[in-house]
Amino acid sequence: MGNSTATRILLLIVAVLAACLAGMTVGWVTWAIEPSAAQTLIAGGSAFSSALALMLASYNFVMRRDA
C-alpha cells in the first residue's frame, strides 16, 4: 500500500466506521441488559474510543516503511 493522502483518508474512514459499529453494538447490548441512558453512553463511547485507537495503531504499524 502506498503512503498517499487518499490511502490514509480511506483507512481513517474505515477505522471510524468500524469503531462506530463496535460502539453501537455495545450500546445496544448495554441498553438491552439495563435501560439506562448514562450507562449506555459510557459503554458505547468507551467501546468506540478503544476500537478506534486499536484500528489506528494497527494501521500505523502496517503503513510504516520498515514493517
Phi and psi restraints in degrees (range 20) as a CNS / XPLOR table:
assign (resid 1 and name C) (resid 2 and name N)
       (resid 2 and name CA) (resid 2 and name C) 1.0 -82.3 20.0 2
assign (resid 2 and name N) (resid 2 and name CA)
       (resid 2 and name C) (resid 3 and name N) 1.0 169.7 20.0 2
assign (resid 2 and name C) (resid 3 and name N)
       (resid 3 and name CA) (resid 3 and name C) 1.0 -103.3 20.0 2
assign (resid 3 and name N) (resid 3 and name CA)
       (resid 3 and name C) (resid 4 and name N) 1.0 28.1 20.0 2
assign (resid 3 and name C) (resid 4 and name N)
       (resid 4 and name CA) (resid 4 and name C) 1.0 -73.8 20.0 2
assign (resid 4 and name N) (resid 4 and name CA)
       (resid 4 and name C) (resid 5 and name N) 1.0 164.2 20.0 2
assign (resid 4 and name C) (resid 5 and name N)
       (resid 5 and name CA) (resid 5 and name C) 1.0 -65.2 20.0 2
assign (resid 5 and name N) (resid 5 and name CA)
       (resid 5 and name C) (resid 6 and name N) 1.0 -38.1 20.0 2
assign (resid 5 and name C) (resid 6 and name N)
       (resid 6 and name CA) (resid 6 and name C) 1.0 -64.1 20.0 2
assign (resid 6 and name N) (resid 6 and name CA)
       (resid 6 and name C) (resid 7 and name N) 1.0 -39.4 20.0 2
assign (resid 6 and name C) (resid 7 and name N)
       (resid 7 and name CA) (resid 7 and name C) 1.0 -65.4 20.0 2
assign (resid 7 and name N) (resid 7 and name CA)
       (resid 7 and name C) (resid 8 and name N) 1.0 -42.1 20.0 2
assign (resid 7 and name C) (resid 8 and name N)
       (resid 8 and name CA) (resid 8 and name C) 1.0 -66.1 20.0 2
assign (resid 8 and name N) (resid 8 and name CA)
       (resid 8 and name C) (resid 9 and name N) 1.0 -39.6 20.0 2
assign (resid 8 and name C) (resid 9 and name N)
       (resid 9 and name CA) (resid 9 and name C) 1.0 -67.0 20.0 2
assign (resid 9 and name N) (resid 9 and name CA)
       (resid 9 and name C) (resid 10 and name N) 1.0 -40.2 20.0 2
assign (resid 9 and name C) (resid 10 and name N)
       (resid 10 and name CA) (resid 10 and name C) 1.0 -63.5 20.0 2
assign (resid 10 and name N) (resid 10 and name CA)
       (resid 10 and name C) (resid 11 and name N) 1.0 -42.7 20.0 2
assign (resid 10 and name C) (resid 11 and name N)
       (resid 11 and name CA) (resid 11 and name C) 1.0 -66.0 20.0 2
assign (resid 11 and name N) (resid 11 and name CA)
       (resid 11 and name C) (resid 12 and name N) 1.0 -35.5 20.0 2
assign (resid 11 and name C) (resid 12 and name N)
       (resid 12 and name CA) (resid 12 and name C) 1.0 -64.8 20.0 2
assign (resid 12 and name N) (resid 12 and name CA)
       (resid 12 and name C) (resid 13 and name N) 1.0 -41.7 20.0 2
assign (resid 12 and name C) (resid 13 and name N)
       (resid 13 and name CA) (resid 13 and name C) 1.0 -64.3 20.0 2
assign (resid 13 and name N) (resid 13 and name CA)
       (resid 13 and name C) (resid 14 and name N) 1.0 -42.4 20.0 2
assign (resid 13 and name C) (resid 14 and name N)
       (resid 14 and name CA) (resid 14 and name C) 1.0 -63.3 20.0 2
assign (resid 14 and name N) (resid 14 and name CA)
       (resid 14 and name C) (resid 15 and name N) 1.0 -40.9 20.0 2
assign (resid 14 and name C) (resid 15 and name N)
       (resid 15 and name CA) (resid 15 and name C) 1.0 -64.4 20.0 2
assign (resid 15 and name N) (resid 15 and name CA)
       (resid 15 and name C) (resid 16 and name N) 1.0 -42.9 20.0 2
assign (resid 15 and name C) (resid 16 and name N)
       (resid 16 and name CA) (resid 16 and name C) 1.0 -66.1 20.0 2
assign (resid 16 and name N) (resid 16 and name CA)
       (resid 16 and name C) (resid 17 and name N) 1.0 -41.9 20.0 2
assign (resid 16 and name C) (resid 17 and name N)
       (resid 17 and name CA) (resid 17 and name C) 1.0 -64.8 20.0 2
assign (resid 17 and name N) (resid 17 and name CA)
       (resid 17 and name C) (resid 18 and name N) 1.0 -40.5 20.0 2
assign (resid 17 and name C) (resid 18 and name N)
       (resid 18 and name CA) (resid 18 and name C) 1.0 -66.5 20.0 2
assign (resid 18 and name N) (resid 18 and name CA)
       (resid 18 and name C) (resid 19 and name N) 1.0 -38.6 20.0 2
assign (resid 18 and name C) (resid 19 and name N)
       (resid 19 and name CA) (resid 19 and name C) 1.0 -68.0 20.0 2
assign (resid 19 and name N) (resid 19 and name CA)
       (resid 19 and name C) (resid 20 and name N) 1.0 -36.3 20.0 2
assign (resid 19 and name C) (resid 20 and name N)
       (resid 20 and name CA) (resid 20 and name C) 1.0 -63.2 20.0 2
assign (resid 20 and name N) (resid 20 and name CA)
       (resid 20 and name C) (resid 21 and name N) 1.0 -41.0 20.0 2
assign (resid 20 and name C) (resid 21 and name N)
       (resid 21 and name CA) (resid 21 and name C) 1.0 -62.6 20.0 2
assign (resid 21 and name N) (resid 21 and name CA)
       (resid 21 and name C) (resid 22 and name N) 1.0 -43.5 20.0 2
assign (resid 21 and name C) (resid 22 and name N)
       (resid 22 and name CA) (resid 22 and name C) 1.0 -65.1 20.0 2
assign (resid 22 and name N) (resid 22 and name CA)
       (resid 22 and name C) (resid 23 and name N) 1.0 -43.3 20.0 2
assign (resid 22 and name C) (resid 23 and name N)
       (resid 23 and name CA) (resid 23 and name C) 1.0 -64.8 20.0 2
assign (resid 23 and name N) (resid 23 and name CA)
       (resid 23 and name C) (resid 24 and name N) 1.0 -41.5 20.0 2
assign (resid 23 and name C) (resid 24 and name N)
       (resid 24 and name CA) (resid 24 and name C) 1.0 -66.6 20.0 2
assign (resid 24 and name N) (resid 24 and name CA)
       (resid 24 and name C) (resid 25 and name N) 1.0 -40.1 20.0 2
assign (resid 24 and name C) (resid 25 and name N)
       (resid 25 and name CA) (resid 25 and name C) 1.0 -63.6 20.0 2
assign (resid 25 and name N) (resid 25 and name CA)
       (resid 25 and name C) (resid 26 and name N) 1.0 -46.2 20.0 2
assign (resid 25 and name C) (resid 26 and name N)
       (resid 26 and name CA) (resid 26 and name C) 1.0 -64.7 20.0 2
assign (resid 26 and name N) (resid 26 and name CA)
       (resid 26 and name C) (resid 27 and name N) 1.0 -38.6 20.0 2
assign (resid 26 and name C) (resid 27 and name N)
       (resid 27 and name CA) (resid 27 and name C) 1.0 -62.8 20.0 2
assign (resid 27 and name N) (resid 27 and name CA)
       (resid 27 and name C) (resid 28 and name N) 1.0 -44.3 20.0 2
assign (resid 27 and name C) (resid 28 and name N)
       (resid 28 and name CA) (resid 28 and name C) 1.0 -64.9 20.0 2
assign (resid 28 and name N) (resid 28 and name CA)
       (resid 28 and name C) (resid 29 and name N) 1.0 -42.6 20.0 2
assign (resid 28 and name C) (resid 29 and name N)
       (resid 29 and name CA) (resid 29 and name C) 1.0 -64.9 20.0 2
assign (resid 29 and name N) (resid 29 and name CA)
       (resid 29 and name C) (resid 30 and name N) 1.0 -42.3 20.0 2
assign (resid 29 and name C) (resid 30 and name N)
       (resid 30 and name CA) (resid 30 and name C) 1.0 -63.7 20.0 2
assign (resid 30 and name N) (resid 30 and name CA)
       (resid 30 and name C) (resid 31 and name N) 1.0 -41.4 20.0 2
assign (resid 30 and name C) (resid 31 and name N)
       (resid 31 and name CA) (resid 31 and name C) 1.0 -65.9 20.0 2
assign (resid 31 and name N) (resid 31 and name CA)
       (resid 31 and name C) (resid 32 and name N) 1.0 -36.0 20.0 2
assign (resid 31 and name C) (resid 32 and name N)
       (resid 32 and name CA) (resid 32 and name C) 1.0 -68.6 20.0 2
assign (resid 32 and name N) (resid 32 and name CA)
       (resid 32 and name C) (resid 33 and name N) 1.0 -34.3 20.0 2
assign (resid 32 and name C) (resid 33 and name N)
       (resid 33 and name CA) (resid 33 and name C) 1.0 -73.9 20.0 2
assign (resid 33 and name N) (resid 33 and name CA)
       (resid 33 and name C) (resid 34 and name N) 1.0 -50.2 20.0 2
assign (resid 33 and name C) (resid 34 and name N)
       (resid 34 and name CA) (resid 34 and name C) 1.0 -144.7 20.0 2
assign (resid 34 and name N) (resid 34 and name CA)
       (resid 34 and name C) (resid 35 and name N) 1.0 112.3 20.0 2
assign (resid 34 and name C) (resid 35 and name N)
       (resid 35 and name CA) (resid 35 and name C) 1.0 -73.2 20.0 2
assign (resid 35 and name N) (resid 35 and name CA)
       (resid 35 and name C) (resid 36 and name N) 1.0 77.0 20.0 2
assign (resid 35 and name C) (resid 36 and name N)
       (resid 36 and name CA) (resid 36 and name C) 1.0 -124.1 20.0 2
assign (resid 36 and name N) (resid 36 and name CA)
       (resid 36 and name C) (resid 37 and name N) 1.0 120.0 20.0 2
assign (resid 36 and name C) (resid 37 and name N)
       (resid 37 and name CA) (resid 37 and name C) 1.0 -63.8 20.0 2
assign (resid 37 and name N) (resid 37 and name CA)
       (resid 37 and name C) (resid 38 and name N) 1.0 -40.7 20.0 2
assign (resid 37 and name C) (resid 38 and name N)
       (resid 38 and name CA) (resid 38 and name C) 1.0 -66.1 20.0 2
assign (resid 38 and name N) (resid 38 and name CA)
       (resid 38 and name C) (resid 39 and name N) 1.0 -44.3 20.0 2
assign (resid 38 and name C) (resid 39 and name N)
       (resid 39 and name CA) (resid 39 and name C) 1.0 -65.8 20.0 2
assign (resid 39 and name N) (resid 39 and name CA)
       (resid 39 and name C) (resid 40 and name N) 1.0 -37.6 20.0 2
assign (resid 39 and name C) (resid 40 and name N)
       (resid 40 and name CA) (resid 40 and name C) 1.0 -65.0 20.0 2
assign (resid 40 and name N) (resid 40 and name CA)
       (resid 40 and name C) (resid 41 and name N) 1.0 -43.3 20.0 2
assign (resid 40 and name C) (resid 41 and name N)
       (resid 41 and name CA) (resid 41 and name C) 1.0 -64.5 20.0 2
assign (resid 41 and name N) (resid 41 and name CA)
       (resid 41 and name C) (resid 42 and name N) 1.0 -40.3 20.0 2
assign (resid 41 and name C) (resid 42 and name N)
       (resid 42 and name CA) (resid 42 and name C) 1.0 -66.0 20.0 2
assign (resid 42 and name N) (resid 42 and name CA)
       (resid 42 and name C) (resid 43 and name N) 1.0 -45.7 20.0 2
assign (resid 42 and name C) (resid 43 and name N)
       (resid 43 and name CA) (resid 43 and name C) 1.0 -66.4 20.0 2
assign (resid 43 and name N) (resid 43 and name CA)
       (resid 43 and name C) (resid 44 and name N) 1.0 -45.6 20.0 2
assign (resid 43 and name C) (resid 44 and name N)
       (resid 44 and name CA) (resid 44 and name C) 1.0 -65.3 20.0 2
assign (resid 44 and name N) (resid 44 and name CA)
       (resid 44 and name C) (resid 45 and name N) 1.0 -40.4 20.0 2
assign (resid 44 and name C) (resid 45 and name N)
       (resid 45 and name CA) (resid 45 and name C) 1.0 -66.2 20.0 2
assign (resid 45 and name N) (resid 45 and name CA)
       (resid 45 and name C) (resid 46 and name N) 1.0 -40.7 20.0 2
assign (resid 45 and name C) (resid 46 and name N)
       (resid 46 and name CA) (resid 46 and name C) 1.0 -69.8 20.0 2
assign (resid 46 and name N) (resid 46 and name CA)
       (resid 46 and name C) (resid 47 and name N) 1.0 -35.6 20.0 2
assign (resid 46 and name C) (resid 47 and name N)
       (resid 47 and name CA) (resid 47 and name C) 1.0 -66.1 20.0 2
assign (resid 47 and name N) (resid 47 and name CA)
       (resid 47 and name C) (resid 48 and name N) 1.0 -40.4 20.0 2
assign (resid 47 and name C) (resid 48 and name N)
       (resid 48 and name CA) (resid 48 and name C) 1.0 -61.3 20.0 2
assign (resid 48 and name N) (resid 48 and name CA)
       (resid 48 and name C) (resid 49 and name N) 1.0 -49.5 20.0 2
assign (resid 48 and name C) (resid 49 and name N)
       (resid 49 and name CA) (resid 49 and name C) 1.0 -67.8 20.0 2
assign (resid 49 and name N) (resid 49 and name CA)
       (resid 49 and name C) (resid 50 and name N) 1.0 -38.6 20.0 2
assign (resid 49 and name C) (resid 50 and name N)
       (resid 50 and name CA) (resid 50 and name C) 1.0 -71.3 20.0 2
assign (resid 50 and name N) (resid 50 and name CA)
       (resid 50 and name C) (resid 51 and name N) 1.0 -37.1 20.0 2
assign (resid 50 and name C) (resid 51 and name N)
       (resid 51 and name CA) (resid 51 and name C) 1.0 -66.3 20.0 2
assign (resid 51 and name N) (resid 51 and name CA)
       (resid 51 and name C) (resid 52 and name N) 1.0 -39.8 20.0 2
assign (resid 51 and name C) (resid 52 and name N)
       (resid 52 and name CA) (resid 52 and name C) 1.0 -65.6 20.0 2
assign (resid 52 and name N) (resid 52 and name CA)
       (resid 52 and name C) (resid 53 and name N) 1.0 -42.6 20.0 2
assign (resid 52 and name C) (resid 53 and name N)
       (resid 53 and name CA) (resid 53 and name C) 1.0 -63.3 20.0 2
assign (resid 53 and name N) (resid 53 and name CA)
       (resid 53 and name C) (resid 54 and name N) 1.0 -41.6 20.0 2
assign (resid 53 and name C) (resid 54 and name N)
       (resid 54 and name CA) (resid 54 and name C) 1.0 -65.5 20.0 2
assign (resid 54 and name N) (resid 54 and name CA)
       (resid 54 and name C) (resid 55 and name N) 1.0 -42.8 20.0 2
assign (resid 54 and name C) (resid 55 and name N)
       (resid 55 and name CA) (resid 55 and name C) 1.0 -65.5 20.0 2
assign (resid 55 and name N) (resid 55 and name CA)
       (resid 55 and name C) (resid 56 and name N) 1.0 -44.2 20.0 2
assign (resid 55 and name C) (resid 56 and name N)
       (resid 56 and name CA) (resid 56 and name C) 1.0 -67.0 20.0 2
assign (resid 56 and name N) (resid 56 and name CA)
       (resid 56 and name C) (resid 57 and name N) 1.0 -36.5 20.0 2
assign (resid 56 and name C) (resid 57 and name N)
       (resid 57 and name CA) (resid 57 and name C) 1.0 -66.5 20.0 2
assign (resid 57 and name N) (resid 57 and name CA)
       (resid 57 and name C) (resid 58 and name N) 1.0 -40.1 20.0 2
assign (resid 57 and name C) (resid 58 and name N)
       (resid 58 and name CA) (resid 58 and name C) 1.0 -69.4 20.0 2
assign (resid 58 and name N) (resid 58 and name CA)
       (resid 58 and name C) (resid 59 and name N) 1.0 -38.2 20.0 2
assign (resid 58 and name C) (resid 59 and name N)
       (resid 59 and name CA) (resid 59 and name C) 1.0 -65.2 20.0 2
assign (resid 59 and name N) (resid 59 and name CA)
       (resid 59 and name C) (resid 60 and name N) 1.0 -38.3 20.0 2
assign (resid 59 and name C) (resid 60 and name N)
       (resid 60 and name CA) (resid 60 and name C) 1.0 -62.9 20.0 2
assign (resid 60 and name N) (resid 60 and name CA)
       (resid 60 and name C) (resid 61 and name N) 1.0 -40.5 20.0 2
assign (resid 60 and name C) (resid 61 and name N)
       (resid 61 and name CA) (resid 61 and name C) 1.0 -65.2 20.0 2
assign (resid 61 and name N) (resid 61 and name CA)
       (resid 61 and name C) (resid 62 and name N) 1.0 -42.0 20.0 2
assign (resid 61 and name C) (resid 62 and name N)
       (resid 62 and name CA) (resid 62 and name C) 1.0 -71.1 20.0 2
assign (resid 62 and name N) (resid 62 and name CA)
       (resid 62 and name C) (resid 63 and name N) 1.0 -34.4 20.0 2
assign (resid 62 and name C) (resid 63 and name N)
       (resid 63 and name CA) (resid 63 and name C) 1.0 -84.8 20.0 2
assign (resid 63 and name N) (resid 63 and name CA)
       (resid 63 and name C) (resid 64 and name N) 1.0 -5.8 20.0 2
assign (resid 63 and name C) (resid 64 and name N)
       (resid 64 and name CA) (resid 64 and name C) 1.0 -65.8 20.0 2
assign (resid 64 and name N) (resid 64 and name CA)
       (resid 64 and name C) (resid 65 and name N) 1.0 151.2 20.0 2
assign (resid 64 and name C) (resid 65 and name N)
       (resid 65 and name CA) (resid 65 and name C) 1.0 -72.1 20.0 2
assign (resid 65 and name N) (resid 65 and name CA)
       (resid 65 and name C) (resid 66 and name N) 1.0 -29.4 20.0 2
assign (resid 65 and name C) (resid 66 and name N)
       (resid 66 and name CA) (resid 66 and name C) 1.0 -91.8 20.0 2
assign (resid 66 and name N) (resid 66 and name CA)
       (resid 66 and name C) (resid 67 and name N) 1.0 2.4 20.0 2
